[in-house]
Amino acid sequence: MSFATSINNRANATGCLAVAFALLCACAHVASGDSQTRTNSPEPVVAGATTAGAPTLGPGFVVWESNRTGDWRLFLRDLDSGPPRQLTLDEPGRHHCCPHISPDGRWVAYLSTTSGATEYPDEPAIGELRLVAAHSAVPNRGRLLVPAARTYAENRAAVWRDSQRLIYVAADATTVELDIASGSARTLIPLSDGEIGFLVNAPLTFASTGYPTFSPFDQRTGAVATRSPLAGCQPYFSHDGRFGVWTNGAGGPLAAIDLATRKKSTILRKNDPRMPEGFGYAYFPMLSRDGTLFAYAASQGGHDHFTVDYEVFVAEVDPGTLELLDVPVRITRDRATDRYPDVFRAALELGRLSGEAPLRVRLEPPQPGNWAWDFGDGGHAQAAGGEHLYERPGRYRVTATRVGSVASGHVASGQVTVATAAPPRAVSVALQQAGRVLRIGFDEPVAEGGIAVAFVSGRAATTWRLEADGRVLVVELAEAIDRPDSVRLSGIRDRAGRPNAAPALDLAVEPPGWPSRSEGAIFLWDQGDAANLVLDPATGVESATALEPAGRVWLDHDQRMVLGGDNFGGSFGASAEVARRVAEQLRSTNEMSLELTLDPAMSERPNPSNTGDTAILVFGSTARDQNFRLFERAGQVWISMRVGPRGPAGNPELALAEISPNSPTHFALTYSPGQLVAYRDGERVLESTAIVGDFFHFRPHRLAFGAQSGIDGWRGAIEGVAIWNRVLDDGEVRENALRRQRIADQRPPVPVIVVEATLVAKSKLPTLREISPYRDALAIFDYRVERTISGKDPGPRLRVAHRAILNGETLALDRLVTGQPLRLVLEPLGDNPQVTGMYTADTLEPQAGAPLFLALDPGP
C-alpha cells in the first residue's frame, strides 16, 4: 500500500516553542522512479530519546483543562521541555474549557462558562467563545469572538477549518463558521439534532454531536444524514477529514473510524500495556493538526472527570492508519484533574514524505547552495538537492547541513516513512440507496482508469466512479440488489510510483437480511446495533432511525428493545424529525404498512398478566391526540387509528391477532382507506372494512414504544420494526416474516440460569454524577448459591452484575442487604455484548474462579 499524508507546505514556528527558530519554506517534487507525497511535518521520533529514556516528540506544545488552581483554567506545556504554565487568566466564578489550537499554532480557541465546575451540565454548557494567543507571556482572557456559544455535549466546542476560519455551535444550537479576522459568519447547519448541536469537520464532510454518530454532512444544503451513535462519547475528527476518533467505552478503548469506509480500529486499548506507570483508564482523545500526534488523558482507574487524577499523555501515530508508533509520553504530573488536551507539533524545514518501498525521494533544502545530506538509512550525499532511493521499510530522519558558505552549519531536518509494498485491500462492501448503489472501500487510494466491474448474476452496473480521495469505489446499478450476489473487480492498483496491482477481487454482496424490499420504507429499526438507514424521498438522503431510551427499558443480548411493562414503565422514543417524516409521508399516500416482531416470553422471568391495555407502539402525544396506537388487550394485538375528528368514531379500534405467550411472533398490517389486512407469522389472519377514512388528521406527534401518558407499557422484547407509506402484498409480508425467523434461527443461544442465592457482599454503588457523562452503570455483587432452579449449576459462589443506573435513573439496589435470599434470573456476562464498555462498579475483593453473570431484571 502507499501512504500519503496531507500537511501544509508552509508553517511557522511560534514564539512559545522552547527553541526559537524560523521555518523556511521548502518543496519537493517527484523524481524518476517511485512517487512521493511532499508535506511538512513536526520533528519526528526516529531514534532519539531523552536522558530518561522516553521518546522525544520534538518542538510543539500541549494545552489542556485543569482545576489545579481551583477553578478550571487552561494550561500549556512545551512537548519536550519546561514546566506547565497557566494560559488563561483567573476569573472568579468562570471556568475555561474546550481548548482547540489553530492549525498554525498561534491561537487557542476556548469557552469561558459559569457552569461545569463539578459536573457536566444537564444541557450543553453555554459561554463566551474566546481566542487567546498560545505564546502569551502572561495569563490573559484573550479576545472575545462570540458572546454565547455552546459545547456539543461534553467539553468540545470548536473545529478550526484553517488558521482563519473557526466552526462552532451557537447558543441556539445552530452550527456556524466564523472568520476570526473579519468577523463575518455563515450558518452551516440551521437546525440541530434536538437541543445539542453539531460540530462539523474541517473539510465540511461529516458532523457529530457529543454522541459519536460521525454523520455525513452536505454543505450545499446544510443537511446531516444522521447515523446511529456508536457506543461511547467524546467524538472528534482528524483535520484532513479522513478519520473520526472517540472514547469507545468507560475508560477506553480509544478508537478510530475511517469516515469513508466506516471501518473501525483501536488506537489505544483500555489498560493498554504500552501505557507507563499503570495509567490505563483513558479519555479525551484528540489528534494534532498534521495527524502525527495523539493526545489524551488517563487515570489509574478512577472515572470522575472532575475529581480523579487524570494525566495528559501524547503518543506519535501513523497519520495514515492512526496506529501508535512509540510508547506514549506523559506530559503532566499533578494530583488535580488534567483533561481535554489538544496538541500542536511544529513543522520541519524538509517536511515529511511517505510511500511504499522502494521509494525514491528528492528533497529541496530551504536555501540554494551546497548541503551535506544524511538520509537516515546509512546513505549520504553532498549536493544542492537531496535525491535518494529507500529500499527498506522504516522511519528515517533526514538532515541537511549547509556547507561551504557564510551560512555553513545550518541544519534542516525532515522525515521519510517507507511502508512495505502491498496492493490495495477491500475493507468494506455496503449497499445504499435501497440497494441501487454499491460502495466498496479500500485501505488506500486506488488509481483511476482500467477498473472493470462485473456481477456473477449478470446484473448491469450503469456506471462506477472513485470518490475524491480514491478510497471508495461507487457502483450505480440498473436494478436494486435484493438477493445475495458477488461482484468481481479487476484492474485495481494503488497510486505508488511503482503501482502494486491487486489480483481480481471477488467480493460477496449481501443485501440487508430484512426487509426484503425497502422502497417506501419511512421508518426502519432492525435492532440496536444495526445501521437502521431510511431513504428520505424528499431529500434523497439516507439517515438512521435512532431510538432514545427513557425509564426502565434496555437492549438485550440480541440488541432487541426490552420493555419492562407496568412493573417498570419506560419507552423507546424516536426523534421529532423522524416523527415528522412518518406523519408527512403517510399523509402523502393515505396508505400504510406496519410490521414488527414481538416476544413476550422474556426468557424465564415471570410475566404477570395485565388487566388493562398495554401500549406496544404509540404515535401520539396524549390519549386524545394519537395517529395510531398498537396495543395488547387480553392476549391480542389491537390497533386504534385516527381516521376522523376526535372521539370514538374518529379513532376506531380493531383486534388483529393473538400473541403467542412463549415465542416470538411476527405481526404485520396493511391499510388503505376502508381496507385493513392483518398478518401473523406471514399469513393473513384478518381482512376488515371496519375502519374507513384517510390520514388527513395525522400530525407529527411523539412516536414511541412502551409506556405512554395514562397507558401502561407492554412487557416483552421488540425488534424488526418497519413502517411503509405503501401497501405490501402477501408475498412481501411472507418473505419478511421468513427473514425475521432466519435471523432468529442464526443467533447463538444464550444460556439462562435461575438460582436461589444469598447476598454475601456488594460493591459500592455509583452515583449518576460519578459516572457522568454516562447514564448507565453496573455494580458487581457476590452471592452464595443455595439452589439451582433451572439451567446449568454455576457452583457454590457467583458474581452478578446488576444494573445500578439505567437511562439516568438510579435503581434501588441499596434495598438489597447482605444475608438476604433472592431469586435471580441470570445470563453469562460475556454473552451480553450490549453492556461491554459500560461503567462497572467493582469494589469487591478478587475471587478466583467465581463465574460472572448479568441479572436480567433491572433491579428492585
Secondary structure by P-SEA (a helix, b strand, c coil): cbbbbbcccbbbbcccccbbbbbccccccccccbbbbbbbbcccccccccccccccccccbbbbbbcccccbbbbbbcccccccccccccccccccccccccccccbbbbbbccccccccccccbbbbbccccccccccccccccccbbbccccccccccccccbbbbbccccbbbbbcccccbbbbccccccccbbbbbcccccccccccccbbbbcccccccccccccccccccccccccccccccccccccccccccccbbbbccccccccccccccccccccccccccccccccccccccccccbbbbbbbbcccccccccccccccccccccccbbbbbbbbbcccbbbbcccbbbbbbcccccbbbbbccccccccccbbbbbbccbbbbbbbbbbcccccccccccbbbbbccccccccccccccccccbbbbbcccccccccbbbbbccccccccccccccccbbbbbbcccccccbbbbbccccccccccccccbbbbbbbccccccccccccccccccccccccccccccbbbbbbbbbcccccccccccbbbbcccbbbbbbbcaaaaaaaaaaaaaccccccccccccccccccccccccbbbccccccccccccbbbbbcccbbbbbbcccccccccbbbbbcccccccbbbbbbbbbcccbbbbbcccccccccccccccccccccccccccccccbbbbbccccbbbbbcccccaaaaaaaaaaaaaaaaaccbbbbbbbbbbbcccccccccccccccccbbbbbbbbbccccccccccccbbbbccccccccccccccccccbbbbbbccccccccccccccccccccccccbbbbbcccccc
